[in-house]
Amino acid sequence: MNYRHGFHAGNVADVLKHGVLLAILDYLARKPGAVTVLDSHAGAGLYDRAADGEWPAGIGRLESAAALPPLAARLVAAVAPYPDSYPGSPILARDCLRPQDRLIACERDPGVASRLRRALAGDRRAAVHCRDGWGGLKALLPPATPRCLVLIDPPYETADDFTRLATGLVQAGQRLSTAILAGWYPVKGRAAADGLAAALYRSGLARVLRVELLVEPADDPRRLAGSGLILVRPPFGLAAALAADLPAIVDTLGRRGTGGARVDWLSGETAAPSEE
Ligand SMILES: C[S@@+](CC[C@H](N)C(=O)[O-])C[C@H]1O[C@@H](n2cnc3c(N)ncnc32)[C@H](O)[C@@H]1O
């Protein structure tokens, strides 16, 4: 396995992914009902801020900005307890758990899963499964709690992760009728990202939102221009909050004044509410 998330940790893609993750978790915490978070591709949890890493262009820029919109300010506050590291999705989720909530983290690499177990420090609300996360979406869901957030964040080492993400979101979306789902994807050119959106559009799932944050134009399939999230049944109000906040984040992170943000519904905000 060549993928080394530590190099990428805290980059512009993590800023979008983790800012949205925190916004959803904050929304879920408004009601007392227990929540389960399933993180299908969890990673190691904590990453050193390596000198050669990508974090200075992502979280580093937010940390040194004079003013931030709420989504970015929330992320900067969430990473503040880890001054020499960058916390990944399972740590950010763990830090939001209340006593009644649960975290289920799948990580296929045994060494990485061991690091995650250490980072979670024996928290009894969190379970780390060293296993394939795609299979975990079926085997570990539905959860014991009535409310659920599923994050699917594959490494895209192979092109079929786009197809697997579309299939995973549609199948989980159909099976878990009230869960909130979030699937992350890189934007390198438009073809794969637009194919993913088209698959979700055709799926018949209701309330599917696409969110993208680009730091340069997506006109070269060899360059990472930014990233996106497909959100199934996002919290009410999140689309408007993202549309308000992302342009200012693009201004802070964009390269040479280029880039852009997109928040659009792939299927309308007309059907069942996102969670009970
Ligand atoms: C993008 S990183 C995860 C980052 C993490 N979600 C975060 O936001 O901090 C992807 C992780 O998925 C793991 N992985 C790759 N294929 C997997 C699979 N089929 N099932 C579970 N984990 C997998 C890799 O070892 C890597 O640690």
The ligand as an SDF file (V2000), in Angstrom:
LIG
                    3D

 27 29  0  0  0  0  0  0  0  0999 V2000
   -8.0150    8.8620    3.2570 C   0  0  0  0  0  0  0  0  0  0  0  0
   -7.3830    7.8000    4.5290 S   0  0  0  0  0  0  0  0  0  0  0  0
   -8.5440    8.0180    5.7990 C   0  0  0  0  0  0  0  0  0  0  0  0
   -8.5500    9.3350    6.4170 C   0  0  0  0  0  0  0  0  0  0  0  0
   -9.5550    9.5140    7.5120 C   0  0  0  0  0  0  0  0  0  0  0  0
  -10.9150    9.1380    7.1040 N   0  0  0  0  0  0  0  0  0  0  0  0
   -9.5410   10.9490    7.9630 C   0  0  0  0  0  0  0  0  0  0  0  0
  -10.3220   11.7470    7.4510 O   0  0  0  0  0  0  0  0  0  0  0  0
   -8.7430   11.2860    8.8240 O   0  0  0  0  0  0  0  0  0  0  0  0
   -7.8360    6.2360    3.9260 C   0  0  0  0  0  0  0  0  0  0  0  0
   -7.5420    5.0600    4.8550 C   0  0  0  0  0  0  0  0  0  0  0  0
   -8.2780    3.9460    4.3750 O   0  0  0  0  0  0  0  0  0  0  0  0
   -7.5200    2.7770    4.5940 C   0  0  0  0  0  0  0  0  0  0  0  0
   -8.0670    1.7870    3.6710 N   0  0  0  0  0  0  0  0  0  0  0  0
   -7.7550    1.5630    2.3740 C   0  0  0  0  0  0  0  0  0  0  0  0
   -8.5750    0.6340    1.8460 N   0  0  0  0  0  0  0  0  0  0  0  0
   -9.4360    0.2700    2.8360 C   0  0  0  0  0  0  0  0  0  0  0  0
  -10.5300   -0.6130    2.9120 C   0  0  0  0  0  0  0  0  0  0  0  0
  -10.9190   -1.3210    1.8460 N   0  0  0  0  0  0  0  0  0  0  0  0
  -11.2000   -0.7320    4.0780 N   0  0  0  0  0  0  0  0  0  0  0  0
  -10.8270   -0.0010    5.1760 C   0  0  0  0  0  0  0  0  0  0  0  0
   -9.7800    0.8500    5.1640 N   0  0  0  0  0  0  0  0  0  0  0  0
   -9.1050    1.0090    4.0110 C   0  0  0  0  0  0  0  0  0  0  0  0
   -6.0970    3.1880    4.3310 C   0  0  0  0  0  0  0  0  0  0  0  0
   -5.2020    2.3030    5.0020 O   0  0  0  0  0  0  0  0  0  0  0  0
   -6.0910    4.6150    4.9030 C   0  0  0  0  0  0  0  0  0  0  0  0
   -5.6700    4.5980    6.2450 O   0  0  0  0  0  0  0  0  0  0  0  0
  1  2  1  0
  2  3  1  0
  2 10  1  0
  3  4  1  0
  4  5  1  0
  5  6  1  0
  5  7  1  0
  7  8  2  0
  7  9  1  0
 10 11  1  0
 11 12  1  0
 11 26  1  0
 12 13  1  0
 13 14  1  0
 13 24  1  0
 14 15  1  0
 14 23  1  0
 15 16  2  0
 16 17  1  0
 17 18  1  0
 17 23  2  0
 18 19  1  0
 18 20  2  0
 20 21  1  0
 21 22  2  0
 22 23  1  0
 24 25  1  0
 24 26  1  0
 26 27  1  0
M  CHG  2   2   1   9  -1
M  END
$$$$
